[in-house]
C-alpha cells in the first residue's frame, strides 16, 4: 500500500482518511519522518503539538 501524510496533522497512514484527525486531505509527497512513542514526555511532540503516538512527516507538500 501507499503511505500518505495528512496535510493538517502530518500523521502518516496507509488509509484514505487520517485516523488521527479524520481529515481526507492526504498527500503522497512528504519528506522527513519522526516517530513519537511517548507524546506526554516528548519535547519534540510538545513543540509540534502532537498528542498521539505514531509516525509523522516533517514536511508535507
VMD Tcl script that draws the C-alpha trace (Angstrom):
set ca {
  {0.00 0.00 0.00}
  {0.94 3.63 -0.41}
  {1.83 5.75 2.58}
  {0.26 9.19 2.74}
  {0.78 12.09 5.14}
  {-2.06 14.24 6.40}
  {-1.66 17.88 5.39}
  {-3.40 19.01 8.58}
  {-1.65 17.00 11.33}
  {1.24 15.31 9.38}
  {0.26 11.81 10.58}
  {1.46 9.10 8.17}
  {-1.06 6.42 7.25}
  {-1.96 3.91 4.55}
  {-5.66 4.72 4.93}
  {-7.66 7.18 2.81}
  {-8.81 9.07 5.91}
  {-6.41 10.20 8.62}
  {-7.11 8.15 11.76}
  {-5.60 10.94 13.87}
  {-7.71 13.97 12.84}
  {-10.25 12.40 10.39}
  {-9.09 14.64 7.51}
  {-9.23 13.43 3.90}
  {-6.57 15.94 2.78}
  {-3.67 13.48 2.41}
  {-0.55 13.68 0.24}
  {1.92 11.09 -1.04}
  {4.50 13.88 -1.34}
  {6.16 14.28 2.07}
  {9.67 14.24 3.49}
  {11.30 13.50 6.80}
  {9.81 11.11 9.32}
  {9.69 11.21 13.11}
  {8.36 8.56 15.45}
  {6.60 9.64 18.63}
  {6.43 6.92 21.28}
  {5.57 8.93 24.38}
  {3.91 12.24 23.42}
  {3.34 13.32 27.03}
  {7.07 13.32 27.84}
  {8.49 14.21 24.41}
  {9.87 17.72 23.88}
  {9.55 17.27 20.10}
  {5.88 16.27 20.44}
  {5.19 19.35 22.55}
  {6.89 21.66 20.02}
  {4.97 20.09 17.12}
  {1.73 19.89 19.17}
  {1.45 16.12 18.72}
  {-0.82 14.40 21.23}
  {-0.93 10.81 19.89}
  {1.91 8.37 19.37}
  {2.71 7.35 15.82}
  {4.67 8.17 12.68}
  {4.63 11.79 11.46}
  {6.03 13.60 8.41}
  {8.18 16.66 8.97}
  {7.19 18.34 5.68}
  {4.06 17.66 3.62}
  {3.58 19.14 0.17}
}
mol new
graphics top color blue
foreach p $ca { graphics top sphere $p radius 0.5 }
foreach p [lrange $ca 0 end-1] q [lrange $ca 1 end] { graphics top cylinder $p $q radius 0.2 }
display resetview
